[in-house]
Amino acid sequence: MNYLSILLFSLFITISGYGQTENQTKMDSTKTERFKKGWEKLKEIDGQAGVNVIESLKNVSPDLGKYTIEYPFGDVYSREILDNRTKEIAVVAALVAMGNASPQLKVHINAALNVGVTEQELSEIMILMSVYAGFPSALNGTFTLKEVIEERKEEK
């Protein structure tokens, strides 16, 4: 078999679920310390928006939800060198620069506001991103920021 054939066969096995047991398709309910630490950090930073993301994965990819809790939040966000505010500024800037992550940007704009980043600072991040990510990404980020601000005002 050549490389392409092996790759396609591997992809078929992965997509079809061949060889997976039922337990492999459901999120491992074993709550490790890593999972518990990540779950608490996710709730602390993202609040209900983060919980909603994990809940939305339960029926389609529970393991992705588990990995999202364990690695980004249990391992990375739990590090103490940067504070949560600084981390969220970096994440918002990165997502704006990507230019194709509006749902995730909404969650992290909310998270940034939750940890003390101001609307004015977020607006300034969008302006800065116009230099490094281009005007389309900065404009899309600004419109997402506007949407989040309006949603938060409606919730009050």
N, C-alpha and C positions, 0 to 999 in steps of 0.2 A: 504494500500500500504506500502511496506517496503521501507527503505531508498534508495536502489538501483533503485527501480521502480520510485520513486519520482525524483531522480537525472536524470535518463534517460529521463523521461517525460519533465523535465525542459530543458534538453539539446536539445530535439527535438523541443520544442517551440522556443528556442533561435535560433537554426540553421535555422528552417523553416521560421522564421520571422512572425509566426502566431501572430496576434494581433497588429502588428506594422502598423503604418500609413506610408504613403509615406514620410511625414516630418521626421520620425524617421530614415529613411535610407539615408537622405541627410544631409550634414554638415550644422549645424545651421549657417546661414549667419549673424546672429546678432553679431556684433563686440563689445564685452564687453571690458572694460578697461583691464581686465586680458588677453583677447585674443590679444588686440593691443600691450600690453607690451610684451607678449610672442612672437608675430610675429616679433617685432623689435629686440628682444634679439636673436631669432633664426637667423635672417639675419646678425646681428652683429657678431655672433660667427661662424656659419656654412656657411654663405654666400650662394652661389647658390646651394651647395650640400644639405643644409637643405631645401631650397625651393623645390628642386627636390624631396626629400623624401615626403614632404607634398603633392605636386602635384601628385605623384604616387599613393597616397591613395584616391584621389578624387572619382574615379570610383568604388573602391572596398570597402573602409571603411572610408568615409569622417569624421565620428565621431572620429575615431582613430587619424586622422590628427588634428582635433580640440583639442582633449585631449592632444596630443603631444605639441601643441603650448601653451595651457593654463597651464598645470601642470608643465612639466619639465622646460619650458622656462619662462612662465609667473609667476610661483610661486617660483621654485627652483633656476634656473639660475639667476633670477633677485635679489636674495638675495645679500647683499653687504659685508658679512663677508669675503668671499674668492674672490679673483679677478678671472677673466675669465681664465687666464693662469693656475692658480692653479687648478681650476675646471676641465679644460681639461686634465691636467696631471693625475688627479684622475680618470677621465672617461676612458682615454686610458688604464691606468693600470687595471681598473676593467674589461674592455672589453677583454683585452688580457687574464686576469685570467679566464674569462668565457670560452674562447677557442672555442666558437661556434657562434661568432657574427662578422664575417669578414666584411659584408657590413656596419654595424654600426661602426666598428673600422675604416674603410676607411673614413667615414664622420668625425669622431672625430679626426683622425690624421690630416686631412685637417684643421679642426677647431683649433686644437692645433697649427699648423703652422700659421694659420691666427691670433692667439692672442699672438704670440711671442715665442712659444716653438721652440727650434732649432731641426734640424735633429739629431744632436749629443745627445741632451737630450732625444729625443724619442728613439734613439738606446739604450741609457743607461737604460731607463725604461724597454725595452725588456729584457735586461740582468738581471735586478733586478727581473723581473717576472719569470725568469728561476728558481729562488730560491723558490718563493712562489706559482707559478702556474705550474711549470714543464717545461721541455725543449720543448715538443711538442707545448704548448701554446706560449712560447717565440719565437720559430722558426716561427710559423704561424704569430704571430704579426710582426716579423721582415720582413717576406716576404710581408706582407700587407704594411708595412712601405716603403719597396723598391718600390712596385707598385705605391704607392701614390707619392713618390718622382719622379719617372720616368714620371708619368702622368703630374705632375706639370711642369716638365722641357719641356715636349712636348707642353704644353699650352703657354709657353713664346715665 
